[in-house]
Amino acid sequence: MIYSASRRTDMTAFFPDAVAERVTRSKRVEAITLWTKDIRNLVRHPGLAGVMTKIPAVGQFSVTGLAGTAWEPGTPTLAEQAVELAELTGRLPRGAIRWRFDPILPAPGDSVYKVIARFNRVKEELEAIAGRLDEVAVSFPDPYPRAVVRVDRAGLVWPVFSPAVKRRIVEAVAAAFIPGKSGGEFRPVKLCCEPKLLELPSTEQARCIDGGLFERLYGLPLSGLGKDAGQRRDCGCVKSTDIGTYDMLCGHGCLYCYANPGKPGDSGLS
């Protein structure tokens, strides 16, 4: 069994005790995927740091370059997490911390070129801290009704990308990666629920909960897990058990969130 912590809230940042307690008392969990915009507790928090040594772990680390803006008012910057990120990548197998530039969003007034420039800047900053990156997961925002209302109330406009603009951005993202010397087909751009873009070179279906990755990194026989039927039709994730709940308020306060974001700094049950 793979635990997912969590698509529903940032448990790493705001509910680390709950993650540590759940893993400690479970007799069935074999691995865990942690989704977060704030990686610091994976090093700082004794319980979470213990989880990272107790069972095989993969981190889905979302960095969009929009921390502190109206889109992500409560998210820490990458610079604020640099020490912990460097330490964590030194502890875990290469590839266990996976970067998500997700969702792709323009800051107010941004052109497509500025979005691409921001991607390149974030990639350079990450590589300066954690070493060479071989891939990135990307997606474009889905207009969930509650998120659209939230964005409108903030005085912003929900971004709409034409197919041509989506292609241009994905092609630019792919161009930022240099093919490895090992040869073979190089597909650094992992697309999350973007099936119409999978025809582009250098792309493939994202698997954020990835049994094959746990097998490659840790030798766990999880590559045969079936698709998670509880996710969207185009999701590539394998079966997992999400240990978060939607009443766990996330203090990042991201306007585009499909879940239940609180105000910046919130941490508790709604």
C-alpha positions as CSV (number, residue, x, y, z in Angstrom):
1,M,0.0,0.0,0.0
2,I,1.2,3.5,-0.9
3,Y,0.1,6.4,1.3
4,S,-0.6,9.7,-0.4
5,A,-0.2,12.8,1.9
6,S,-2.0,14.5,0.4
7,R,-3.9,15.7,-2.6
8,R,-6.4,17.4,-0.3
9,T,-4.1,19.6,1.7
10,D,-0.4,20.2,2.4
11,M,0.1,17.8,5.3
12,T,3.9,18.2,5.2
13,A,3.6,21.9,5.9
14,F,0.6,22.0,8.2
15,F,-0.2,18.5,9.6
16,P,3.1,16.8,10.0
17,D,2.1,15.1,13.3
18,A,-0.9,13.5,11.5
19,V,1.4,12.0,8.9
20,A,3.9,10.7,11.4
21,E,1.2,9.2,13.6
22,R,-0.6,7.5,10.7
23,V,2.5,5.9,9.4
24,T,3.7,4.8,12.8
25,R,0.5,3.0,13.6
26,S,0.0,1.4,10.2
27,K,0.9,-2.2,9.7
28,R,0.2,-2.2,5.9
29,V,1.8,0.9,4.5
30,E,4.8,0.1,2.3
31,A,5.7,3.6,0.9
32,I,4.6,7.2,0.9
33,T,4.3,10.1,-1.5
34,L,4.3,13.5,0.1
35,W,2.9,16.5,-1.8
36,T,4.1,19.9,-0.6
37,K,5.0,23.5,-1.4
38,D,7.1,23.6,1.8
39,I,9.6,20.9,2.1
40,R,11.2,22.1,5.4
41,N,9.3,19.8,7.8
42,L,10.7,16.7,6.0
43,V,14.0,17.7,7.6
44,R,13.0,19.8,10.6
45,H,10.0,17.9,12.1
46,P,11.2,14.9,14.1
47,G,8.2,12.7,13.3
48,L,8.3,13.4,9.5
49,A,12.1,13.1,9.4
50,G,11.5,9.7,11.0
51,V,9.0,8.7,8.4
52,M,11.6,9.5,5.7
53,T,13.9,6.9,7.2
54,K,11.3,4.4,8.2
55,I,9.6,3.7,4.8
56,P,10.5,4.5,1.1
57,A,9.4,8.1,0.4
58,V,8.9,10.3,-2.7
59,G,8.3,14.0,-2.5
60,Q,6.2,15.9,-5.0
61,F,7.6,19.4,-4.6
62,S,5.5,22.2,-6.2
63,V,7.5,25.3,-7.1
64,T,5.9,27.7,-9.5
65,G,7.9,30.9,-8.8
66,L,4.7,32.6,-7.6
67,A,5.3,32.3,-3.8
68,G,4.1,35.4,-2.0
69,T,2.0,36.6,-4.9
70,A,-1.8,36.9,-5.0
71,W,-1.9,33.4,-6.5
72,E,0.0,31.8,-3.6
73,P,0.1,34.3,-0.7
74,G,1.1,32.0,2.0
75,T,3.7,29.8,0.2
76,P,7.4,30.2,1.2
77,T,9.9,31.1,-1.4
78,L,12.4,28.6,-2.7
79,A,15.2,30.6,-1.1
80,E,13.5,30.1,2.3
81,Q,13.7,26.3,1.8
82,A,17.1,26.0,0.3
83,V,19.0,24.6,3.3
84,E,16.4,21.8,3.9
85,L,16.1,21.0,0.2
86,A,19.8,20.6,-0.2
87,E,20.0,18.4,2.9
88,L,17.0,16.2,1.8
89,T,18.3,15.6,-1.7
90,G,21.6,14.5,-0.2
91,R,19.8,11.9,2.0
92,L,17.4,10.4,-0.5
93,P,18.0,8.5,-3.8
94,R,18.4,10.6,-6.8
95,G,14.9,11.2,-8.3
96,A,13.0,10.8,-5.0
97,I,12.3,14.6,-4.9
98,R,10.2,15.4,-8.0
99,W,9.6,19.0,-9.2
100,R,6.2,20.1,-10.2
101,F,5.7,23.4,-12.1
102,D,2.1,23.0,-11.5
103,P,-0.2,24.6,-12.3
104,I,1.2,26.8,-15.0
105,L,-0.1,30.3,-14.3
106,P,0.7,33.8,-15.4
107,A,1.4,36.5,-12.8
108,P,-0.8,39.6,-13.4
109,G,0.3,41.1,-16.7
110,D,2.5,38.2,-17.7
111,S,3.0,37.2,-21.3
112,V,3.7,33.7,-22.4
113,Y,7.3,34.6,-22.7
114,K,7.4,35.8,-19.0
115,V,5.8,32.5,-17.9
116,I,8.6,30.6,-19.8
117,A,11.2,32.9,-18.4
118,R,9.9,32.2,-14.9
119,F,10.1,28.5,-15.5
120,N,13.7,28.7,-16.6
121,R,14.5,30.9,-13.6
122,V,13.0,28.4,-11.1
123,K,14.8,25.5,-12.8
124,E,18.1,27.3,-12.5
125,E,17.5,28.1,-8.8
126,L,16.5,24.5,-8.0
127,E,19.5,23.1,-9.8
128,A,21.8,25.4,-7.9
129,I,20.5,24.0,-4.7
130,A,19.8,20.3,-5.5
131,G,21.7,19.4,-8.6
132,R,20.7,18.6,-12.2
133,L,17.1,18.1,-12.9
134,D,16.0,15.4,-15.4
135,E,12.3,16.0,-15.5
136,V,9.4,18.2,-14.4
137,A,5.6,17.6,-14.0
138,V,3.4,20.3,-15.5
139,S,-0.3,20.9,-15.9
140,F,-2.6,23.8,-16.7
141,P,-5.3,24.9,-14.2
142,D,-8.7,23.4,-14.4
143,P,-11.6,25.8,-13.8
144,Y,-13.1,24.3,-10.7
145,P,-16.1,26.5,-9.8
146,R,-15.1,27.3,-6.2
147,A,-11.6,28.2,-7.4
148,V,-12.9,30.5,-10.2
149,V,-15.1,32.3,-7.7
150,R,-12.2,32.7,-5.4
151,V,-10.0,34.2,-8.2
152,D,-12.8,36.6,-9.2
153,R,-13.2,37.8,-5.7
154,A,-9.5,38.5,-5.5
155,G,-9.8,40.8,-8.6
156,L,-7.9,38.4,-10.8
157,V,-8.9,36.7,-14.0
158,W,-9.0,32.9,-14.4
159,P,-6.3,32.1,-17.0
160,V,-7.4,30.5,-20.3
161,F,-4.8,29.0,-22.5
162,S,-5.4,28.3,-26.2
163,P,-4.2,24.9,-27.5
164,A,-1.5,26.8,-29.5
165,V,-0.2,28.6,-26.4
166,K,-0.2,25.4,-24.3
167,R,1.9,23.7,-27.0
168,R,4.3,26.7,-27.1
169,I,4.8,26.5,-23.3
170,V,5.3,22.8,-23.2
171,E,7.8,22.9,-26.1
172,A,9.8,25.6,-24.3
173,V,9.7,23.6,-21.0
174,A,11.1,20.5,-22.9
175,A,13.8,22.7,-24.5
176,A,15.1,23.6,-21.1
177,F,16.3,20.0,-20.5
178,I,19.4,18.5,-22.1
179,P,19.1,14.8,-23.2
180,G,21.1,12.4,-21.0
181,K,24.2,10.7,-22.3
182,S,22.6,7.2,-21.7
183,G,20.7,7.5,-25.0
184,G,17.2,6.3,-25.7
185,E,14.0,8.3,-25.9
186,F,14.2,11.4,-23.7
187,R,10.9,12.5,-22.2
188,P,11.5,15.1,-19.5
189,V,8.1,16.7,-19.4
190,K,5.5,14.7,-17.5
191,L,2.0,15.9,-18.3
192,C,-0.6,15.7,-15.6
193,C,-4.1,15.2,-17.2
194,E,-3.2,16.9,-20.5
195,P,-3.9,14.1,-23.0
196,K,-4.0,16.4,-26.1
197,L,-0.4,17.4,-25.5
198,L,1.0,13.9,-25.3
199,E,1.7,13.9,-29.0
200,L,4.5,16.4,-28.5
201,P,8.1,15.2,-28.4
202,S,9.7,14.9,-25.0
203,T,6.4,14.4,-23.2
204,E,4.8,11.5,-21.5
205,Q,1.9,10.8,-19.1
206,A,2.7,11.9,-15.5
207,R,2.4,9.4,-12.7
208,C,2.5,11.4,-9.5
209,I,1.8,8.3,-7.5
210,D,4.2,6.0,-9.3
211,G,4.7,2.4,-8.4
212,G,7.4,1.9,-11.0
213,L,9.4,4.7,-9.4
214,F,9.3,3.1,-6.0
215,E,10.5,-0.1,-7.7
216,R,13.4,1.6,-9.4
217,L,14.5,3.7,-6.4
218,Y,13.9,1.3,-3.6
219,G,13.3,-2.2,-5.1
220,L,9.7,-2.4,-3.9
221,P,7.5,-4.6,-6.2
222,L,4.8,-1.9,-6.7
223,S,5.0,-1.4,-10.5
224,G,2.1,-3.7,-11.0
225,L,-0.4,-1.6,-9.0
226,G,-3.4,-0.7,-11.2
227,K,-4.7,2.7,-12.0
228,D,-6.4,4.7,-9.2
229,A,-10.1,4.6,-10.3
230,G,-10.8,7.5,-7.9
231,Q,-8.9,10.0,-9.9
232,R,-9.6,11.8,-13.1
233,R,-9.9,9.8,-16.3
234,D,-6.6,11.0,-17.7
235,C,-4.7,10.6,-14.4
236,G,-1.7,8.2,-14.6
237,C,-1.5,7.6,-10.9
238,V,-1.6,4.1,-9.4
239,K,-3.7,3.1,-6.5
240,S,-3.0,4.7,-3.1
241,T,-4.6,5.6,0.1
242,D,-4.9,9.4,0.7
243,I,-4.5,10.1,4.4
244,G,-5.6,13.8,4.3
245,T,-9.1,15.2,4.5
246,Y,-10.7,18.3,2.9
247,D,-11.4,19.8,6.3
248,M,-7.7,20.2,7.0
249,L,-7.2,23.9,6.1
250,C,-4.1,24.6,4.1
251,G,-2.3,27.8,5.1
252,H,-0.8,28.5,1.7
253,G,-4.1,30.1,0.6
254,C,-3.6,29.4,-3.1
255,L,-6.4,30.9,-5.1
256,Y,-6.5,28.2,-7.7
257,C,-6.8,25.3,-5.3
258,Y,-9.6,22.8,-5.9
259,A,-9.6,21.8,-2.2
260,N,-10.3,23.9,0.9
261,P,-7.6,26.5,1.3
262,G,-7.5,28.7,4.3
263,K,-6.0,32.1,4.7
264,P,-2.2,32.4,4.7
265,G,-0.9,30.9,7.9
266,D,-4.1,28.9,8.7
267,S,-3.5,25.4,10.1
268,G,-6.3,23.4,11.5
269,L,-9.6,21.8,10.9
270,S,-12.5,23.7,9.3
